[in-house]
Amino acid sequence: MMKSFALLLSVSLFARSATAQESHLSDTASTDTAFYQDVTWSPDGKRLAMSVFQHGQYDIVVMNSDATGRRKLTDNPLTDYWTTWSRDGRRVGYASKQSGVTRICVTHLDSGTTQCLTDTSWECNAPSWSPDGRQIAFTRKVDGLRRLYVMDADGSEAQLVPDTAAEHWNPVWSPDGRLILFYSNLSDGKTDHLYTVHPDGTGLTQLTRQGHNIFPGWSPDGKQIIFARSGADGHEGVFVMNADGSEIKRVIEDSFYARWSPDGKKIVYISGGWPQSRVHVMSADGKNAVCVTR
C-alpha cells in the first residue's frame, strides 16, 4: 500500500509542475521506458488519445482501442500532454509547452495541422472540450496559482470560473454540459479534493472529504465519477462514487487514471507509475483487462 501511495502522490506532483517535470525526466527516465500520463476516448469509442513520455520527450499518441493503428500525433522536442477530443472526433486538443510557456493547442487528425488557441502571455494546461463542442475548460496560472477558465472553442472570450484563490486542476465537463468537475486544494491549501462548479462560476460544491483525490472523470450518464485516491484509510487506486460524492468504492488497485468509454461498457486505465506505466482496456465490470501499450 505504501508503494502505491508513493506512486500516486509522485504522479500527482509530477503532473503539477513543468519545471519539476523536466528535472525529474532527465534524472530518472531511460530510453527503454514509457510513461503514459493520461488517456481519453474518442466520441465514437473506437480510438484512444494519450500522452506518453518516451525517448526524452512527451508526445501525443492516437490508436484504436484494440491497440491497432498506433501513430504519433505530435513528434517534437516540445512537451505535449493532457488530451481531449473535439465532439466530431476530427481533432485532439492538448497542452503544449513552447518556448517556456504551455499553451492550449489543437491538431487535426487528417491533415496534421496544429492551431494554438492561447497566446504566449498565458501559462495554460489541461484542456477539456464541452459536450456541445462550443467551449473548452482549462487551467491558467495566475499569481502563482492554477485557476479554472472557460473559453470559446476558437480561443476567445476566456472567463475565470470560479474566482477562488487555490490550485485547480484537470477540469472535465459533465455529459450534459451543466457542470465542470475538477480537483483542487481549496479546502486547506494542501489536500486535493474533488469539486463541481457551473460554467458561469456559480454552485461550487465539494464532493470528497477524505484522502488525496485527483484525475476525475464522468460516467456517460453523468450519475457517477471515477477518480484516483490515496491516503484514505490506507486504500489507494481508482475509485467510483455517485455524482453527489456518496457510495465511494475502489474498482482498480494498481492505477492512477481511468475513464469510461462513451457507451459505458468499457474502462480504460493506466497502471504503474513514474517512470513506467501501461494502458489497459477492460469491461466495465472489471473483467477481460487487456494491455494495449507496449
C-alpha positions, 0 to 999 in steps of 0.5 A, a space after each residue: 500500500 505504501 508503494 502505491 501511495 508513493 506512486 500516486 502522490 509522485 504522479 500527482 506532483 509530477 503532473 503539477 509542475 513543468 519545471 519539476 517535470 523536466 528535472 525529474 525526466 532527465 534524472 530518472 527516465 531511460 530510453 527503454 521506458 514509457 510513461 503514459 500520463 493520461 488517456 481519453 476516448 474518442 466520441 465514437 469509442 473506437 480510438 484512444 488519445 494519450 500522452 506518453 513520455 518516451 525517448 526524452 520527450 512527451 508526445 501525443 499518441 492516437 490508436 484504436 482501442 484494440 491497440 491497432 493503428 498506433 501513430 504519433 500525433 505530435 513528434 517534437 522536442 516540445 512537451 505535449 500532454 493532457 488530451 481531449 477530443 473535439 465532439 466530431 472526433 476530427 481533432 485532439 486538443 492538448 497542452 503544449 509547452 513552447 518556448 517556456 510557456 504551455 499553451 492550449 493547442 489543437 491538431 487535426 487528425 487528417 491533415 496534421 495541422 496544429 492551431 494554438 488557441 492561447 497566446 504566449 502571455 498565458 501559462 495554460 494546461 489541461 484542456 477539456 472540450 464541452 459536450 456541445 463542442 462550443 467551449 473548452 475548460 482549462 487551467 491558467 496560472 495566475 499569481 502563482 496559482 492554477 485557476 479554472 477558465 472557460 473559453 470559446 472553442 476558437 480561443 476567445 472570450 476566456 472567463 475565470 470560473 470560479 474566482 477562488 484563490 487555490 490550485 485547480 486542476 484537470 477540469 472535465 465537463 459533465 455529459 450534459 454540459 451543466 457542470 465542470 468537475 475538477 480537483 483542487 486544494 481549496 479546502 486547506 491549501 494542501 489536500 486535493 479534493 474533488 469539486 463541481 462548479 457551473 460554467 458561469 462560476 456559480 454552485 461550487 460544491 465539494 464532493 470528497 472529504 477524505 484522502 488525496 483525490 485527483 484525475 476525475 472523470 464522468 460516467 456517460 450518464 453523468 450519475 457517477 465519477 471515477 477518480 484516483 485516491 490515496 491516503 484514505 484509510 490506507 486504500 489507494 487506486 481508482 475509485 467510483 462514487 455517485 455524482 453527489 460524492 456518496 457510495 465511494 468504492 475502489 474498482 482498480 488497485 494498481 492505477 492512477 487514471 481511468 475513464 469510461 468509454 462513451 457507451 459505458 461498457 468499457 474502462 480504460 486505465 493506466 497502471 504503474 507509475 513514474 517512470 513506467 506505466 501501461 494502458 489497459 482496456 477492460 469491461 466495465 465490470 472489471 473483467 477481460 483487462 487487456 494491455 494495449 501499450 507496449 
